[in-house]
Amino acid sequence: MASTCGSSLALMDAGVPISEPVAGVAMGLVTEGTKYKILTDIQALEDFYGDMDLKIAGTENGITAIQLDVKIDGLTTKVLSEAFRQAREARKAILEKITKALPKAREEISKYAPKVSVIQIPPKKIGEVIGSGGKTINRIIEETGAAIDIDDDGTVSVTSTTEEGLKKAIEWIEGLTREVKPGEEYIGQVKRIMNFGAFVEILPGKEGMVHISQLAPYRVEDINKEVKVGQKLKVKVLEIDQQGRINLTHKNVR
């Protein structure tokens, strides 16, 4: 029953808003003929040699769980009534100790508690989050440290041990599933440079291409002199072509 008491304290300390703490106590019984003795908070030896193991857990206002083992033919209502009464007194004493140590659940979730968030994405976008052979989702998990579970209806559960990892994973997923529209402006990062243009990540996991002719209002002879990998670049969406490719421009975008 110590685990019940410890669990209540752990939940409250972690900031889980339980309505009130729960305490537990194990009651025992020793009989000899018509005589009997009810024991409170029994240990292993008393459980082994005794005739009853009655575990009762509850709050200040009532019982939440009961488990009973007996080694005799049965129990009278008188014995059970006395056992419950003694258990209530013991539970009350334990709860007083618990609330003295921690009167209520902490208002803020512990930094050590796992962070969980649930978001909704269009079911047709699930494939974009998972990627070919799970490549995309595995990359998100690897780089953020988050655990991700996706249901067929587009419900995405993200769990992380850190707030930073949770936020990064959610932003990544939302970026992958967001509909990019012509005219929108982004501050992206140059990921790759080819002779004909630069590929810029405008949202986590979503890239568009700035053709060399769209890099500047003048003719660019050497693209490597104009942009560098890792450089931040403000761009505007020109169009999304029939193949879903995003065409960007940096020309006259400030």
C-alpha positions in Angstrom: 0.0 0.0 0.0 3.0 2.3 0.2 3.0 2.3 -3.6 -0.5 3.8 -3.5 0.6 6.6 -1.2 3.8 7.1 -3.0 2.0 7.3 -6.4 -0.3 10.0 -5.0 2.6 12.1 -3.9 4.5 11.5 -7.2 1.5 12.6 -9.3 1.0 15.7 -7.2 4.6 16.6 -7.2 4.7 16.2 -11.0 1.8 18.7 -11.3 -0.9 16.2 -12.3 -4.1 17.8 -11.2 -5.7 14.9 -9.2 -8.7 16.0 -7.3 -7.4 14.7 -4.0 -4.7 12.2 -2.8 -5.3 8.5 -2.3 -3.8 6.5 0.6 -3.9 2.7 1.1 -3.6 0.4 4.1 -3.4 -3.4 4.5 -5.5 -4.9 7.2 -4.8 -8.3 8.7 -6.6 -10.8 11.0 -5.5 -13.4 13.5 -8.1 -15.8 14.8 -8.2 -18.5 17.5 -11.5 -20.2 17.9 -14.1 -17.5 18.5 -11.4 -14.9 19.4 -9.8 -12.6 16.8 -7.6 -9.6 16.5 -7.6 -7.2 13.6 -4.2 -5.8 12.6 -3.6 -2.5 10.9 -0.8 -1.9 8.3 0.4 -5.5 8.3 3.8 -6.6 7.1 4.9 -9.6 5.1 5.2 -11.9 8.2 1.8 -11.0 9.5 0.3 -11.6 6.1 2.0 -15.0 5.8 0.8 -16.3 9.2 -2.5 -14.3 9.4 -5.9 -15.3 8.2 -6.8 -12.2 6.1 -5.2 -9.6 3.9 -7.6 -6.8 3.2 -6.2 -3.9 1.2 -8.2 -0.7 1.2 -7.4 2.4 -0.8 -9.3 5.7 -0.7 -9.5 9.4 -0.2 -10.7 11.5 2.6 -14.2 11.2 1.2 -14.5 7.5 0.3 -13.0 4.2 -0.8 -11.5 3.8 -4.3 -10.4 0.2 -4.3 -10.6 -3.0 -2.2 -8.8 -6.3 -2.5 -9.4 -9.2 -0.1 -7.7 -12.6 0.5 -8.7 -15.0 3.3 -7.3 -18.2 4.5 -10.4 -19.2 6.6 -13.9 -20.3 5.6 -15.3 -16.8 5.8 -15.6 -13.5 7.6 -18.5 -12.2 9.7 -20.0 -8.8 9.1 -18.8 -7.7 12.5 -15.1 -8.5 11.6 -15.4 -6.7 8.3 -17.1 -3.7 9.9 -14.3 -3.4 12.4 -11.7 -3.8 9.8 -13.2 -1.1 7.6 -13.5 1.2 10.6 -9.8 0.7 11.6 -8.7 1.1 8.0 -10.6 4.4 7.8 -8.8 5.7 10.8 -5.4 4.6 9.5 -6.2 6.1 6.0 -7.1 9.4 7.6 -3.8 9.5 9.5 -1.8 8.7 6.4 -3.6 11.3 4.3 -2.8 13.9 7.0 0.9 13.1 6.5 0.6 13.3 2.8 -1.2 16.7 2.7 1.2 18.0 5.3 4.1 17.1 2.9 2.3 18.4 -0.1 -1.1 20.1 0.4 -2.1 20.0 -3.3 -0.8 19.2 -6.8 1.8 21.7 -8.0 0.4 24.2 -10.4 3.1 23.7 -13.0 3.9 20.3 -14.6 7.3 19.0 -13.6 10.1 19.6 -16.1 10.8 15.8 -15.8 7.3 14.8 -16.7 6.7 13.7 -20.3 4.9 16.3 -22.4 2.0 15.2 -24.6 0.2 17.0 -27.3 -2.5 15.9 -29.8 -3.0 17.7 -33.1 -5.1 17.0 -36.1 -3.9 16.8 -39.7 -5.8 16.1 -42.9 -5.8 12.3 -43.5 -4.6 12.8 -47.0 -1.4 14.4 -45.6 -0.5 11.4 -43.4 1.8 10.1 -46.2 3.8 13.3 -46.2 4.5 13.0 -42.5 5.5 9.4 -42.7 7.5 9.7 -45.9 8.8 7.0 -48.2 9.5 3.9 -46.1 9.0 6.0 -42.9 12.0 8.2 -43.8 10.4 11.5 -42.8 8.8 10.4 -39.5 11.9 8.6 -38.5 13.9 11.8 -39.1 11.5 13.8 -37.0 11.8 11.3 -34.2 15.6 11.1 -34.4 16.1 14.9 -34.4 13.5 15.9 -31.8 13.6 12.9 -29.5 9.8 12.8 -29.6 7.5 9.8 -29.9 4.9 10.1 -32.6 1.7 8.1 -33.2 -0.6 8.7 -36.1 -4.2 7.4 -36.5 -5.9 6.8 -39.8 -8.3 9.8 -39.1 -5.3 12.2 -38.9 -5.0 12.4 -35.2 -1.4 12.8 -34.2 -0.1 12.2 -30.7 3.3 13.6 -29.9 5.1 12.8 -26.7 8.4 14.1 -25.5 10.5 14.4 -22.3 11.2 18.0 -23.1 9.1 21.0 -24.1 11.7 21.9 -26.7 11.4 18.5 -28.4 7.6 18.6 -28.3 7.5 22.0 -29.9 10.0 21.2 -32.6 8.2 18.0 -33.6 4.8 19.7 -33.7 6.1 22.6 -35.8 7.8 20.1 -38.2 4.5 18.1 -38.6 2.4 21.2 -39.1 5.0 22.5 -41.6 4.8 19.3 -43.6 1.0 19.4 -43.7 0.4 23.1 -44.2 -0.9 24.2 -47.5 1.5 26.7 -49.0 -0.2 29.4 -51.1 1.1 31.7 -53.9 2.0 35.2 -52.6 3.0 34.0 -49.1 6.4 35.1 -47.8 8.8 33.1 -45.7 12.2 33.4 -44.2 13.8 30.1 -45.2 17.2 28.4 -45.1 19.2 27.5 -48.1 19.6 23.7 -48.0 21.1 22.9 -51.4 22.6 24.9 -54.4 22.5 23.7 -58.0 23.7 25.5 -61.1 20.1 26.4 -62.0 18.9 27.5 -58.5 18.8 27.2 -54.8 16.5 24.9 -52.7 15.2 26.7 -49.7 13.4 25.1 -46.7 10.5 27.4 -46.0 8.8 25.2 -43.4 10.2 22.2 -41.5 10.7 19.5 -44.0 9.2 21.5 -46.9 11.4 22.9 -49.6 10.9 25.2 -52.6 13.2 26.2 -55.4 14.5 29.7 -56.2 15.5 29.6 -59.9 18.7 31.5 -60.6 16.7 34.0 -62.5 14.6 34.7 -59.4 17.5 35.4 -57.1 18.1 39.0 -57.9 16.8 41.8 -60.0 20.0 41.6 -62.1 21.5 38.7 -64.0 23.3 36.3 -61.7 26.4 34.8 -63.3 27.6 32.7 -60.4 24.9 31.4 -58.0 27.6 30.5 -55.4 28.5 34.1 -55.1 24.9 35.1 -54.5 23.8 32.5 -51.8 25.4 30.0 -49.5 24.2 26.8 -47.9 22.8 27.6 -44.5 22.0 31.2 -45.3 18.7 32.7 -44.3 16.7 33.9 -47.3 13.4 35.8 -47.5 11.3 34.4 -50.3 7.9 34.6 -51.8 5.9 31.8 -53.2 5.4 32.2 -57.0 3.4 29.1 -57.7 2.8 25.5 -56.9 3.1 23.6 -60.2 1.1 20.6 -61.3 3.6 18.2 -59.7 3.3 20.0 -56.3 6.7 21.6 -56.5 7.0 25.0 -54.9 8.6 27.8 -57.0 10.0 30.7 -55.1 11.4 34.1 -55.8 13.9 36.3 -53.9 13.7 39.0 -56.4 12.5 42.3 -54.9 11.5 40.5 -51.7 12.7 42.5 -48.7 
